[in-house]
Amino acid sequence: MRNTTTPKQTILVVDDFPENLEFLDEVLRPHYKVKVALNGEKAIKIAMQSDAPDLILLDIMMPDMDGYEVCQRLKAQSCTRNIPIIFVTALGEFENEARGFELGAVDYITKPINPVVVRARVRTHLALYDQNRELEQKVQERTSELQATRLEIIRRLGRAAEYKDNETGLHVIRMSHYSRLIAQAAGMNKDDVELLFNAAPMHDVGKIGIPDHILRKPGKLTPEEWELMKRHVKIGARIIGKHSSKLLETARIVALTHHEKWNGTGYPHNLSGEHIPITGRIVAIADVFDALTSVRPYKEAWPVEDALAYIKGERGQHFDPDLVGCFLNVVSEILKVKEKYAE
């Protein structure tokens, strides 16, 4: 028959007197798994192990490192700061208790130790700790759900804008993967790479505000039509808006700056060089390469070789020369993405 007994929770008892450890071990072992430490250094090592204790009973008056310092060091580490600490001490002055609470302790037990009191305090704070962990888990799950929902909305809104001049919407998928590959080759950290990958689909969301007769015009745009077309970057930035969210702020910057050029002849603000955010510079390469190699109402798809020659030719003009190098270093991976998400 399968054993469904709930595993015992772990209590770490810290005291420099072995007899005190033995006494508390006898009091607690029938109900909990007990670990012991004779000094602060040993206690910190035990607390930082993968099977961390669920609660710590910590003596204050110990040589070398007293309980206050142990508490302070544990609360300074992300992996141990949430473990409840109950001080066990013969001291009863208000100032000492206040210091303990300021350092993050949850309670005091005074010596001589009453077994009934110890078990009651331990049981109470373990229950509170369990409730806090359960609540934290629910918050994390809800945050993950909200993040996933936000990402899905961003992807779908980006594809909705793309449908206005590309019936499959696969352009935003390809260029997002291209952007990620270029960003990785450029040495961006993992979090920033993922931010760019998820923000890139919104680069042309402003096309929602451009009339269809301009987006789908089979011939060259007139100067007046081109001025209207260029407005999509500012429209996109306004649609996304300014947010504290890193994801949405990255999306806004990408939407606003992906048509700027390294030599300062782009739009909307004629930014040049490194004054253009790196996310905009990366998306510029990814966007142009995919646009060149895709069918549009006004053109046929370019051969890959011709598109690569164009990117190389615009190095230091349209595009960041270093990022063109990064693009060329991962072009084999980019072509795999192109084939996987072909129209």
Secondary structure, DSSP 8 states (H G I E B T S, - for coil): ---------EEEEE-S-HHHHHHHHHHHTTTSEEEEESSHHHHHHHHTSSS--SEEEEES--SSS-HHHHHHHHHTSTTTTTS-EEEEES---HHHHHHHHHHT--EEEESS--HHHHHHHHHHHHHHHHHHHHHHHHHHHHHHHHHHHHHHHHHHHHHHHHTTT-TT-HHHHHHHHHHHHHHHHTT--HHHHHHHHHHGGGTTGGGGGS-HHHHT-SS---HHHHHHHHTHHHHHHHHH---S-HHHHHHHHHHHHTT--TTS--SSS---GGGS-HHHHHHHHHHHHHHHTS-BTTB----HHHHHHHHHHTBTTTB-HHHHHHHHHTHHHHHHHHHHT--
